[in-house]
């Protein structure tokens, strides 16, 4: 970047970095008036700059072009009765297959 006056960017980035190192950033992004929150929109939008999350989703076949089952986000593991079934999606060759559903059903 060219040298110049970019306003308080340095101060803001220093503050965000210190919040992230202390663990306070996640709490600030997840602050909600409800007791339990399952809305992860703000943290996802905060870190969604670039292709990092899209690349992770592609590597795990979560882009929506293939049917399958997955657990919930956050600290909620999803339905307990699905654990044994969804385990097969984490094992090769189903893990990297474009036809994992048929292979899981055939197992």
Secondary structure, 3 states (H helix, E strand, C coil): CCCCCCCCHHHHHHHHHHHHHHCHHHHHHHCCCCCCCCCCHHHHHHHCCCCHHHHHHHHCCCCCCCCCCCCCCCCCCCCHHHHHHHHHHHCCCHHHCCCHHHHHHHC
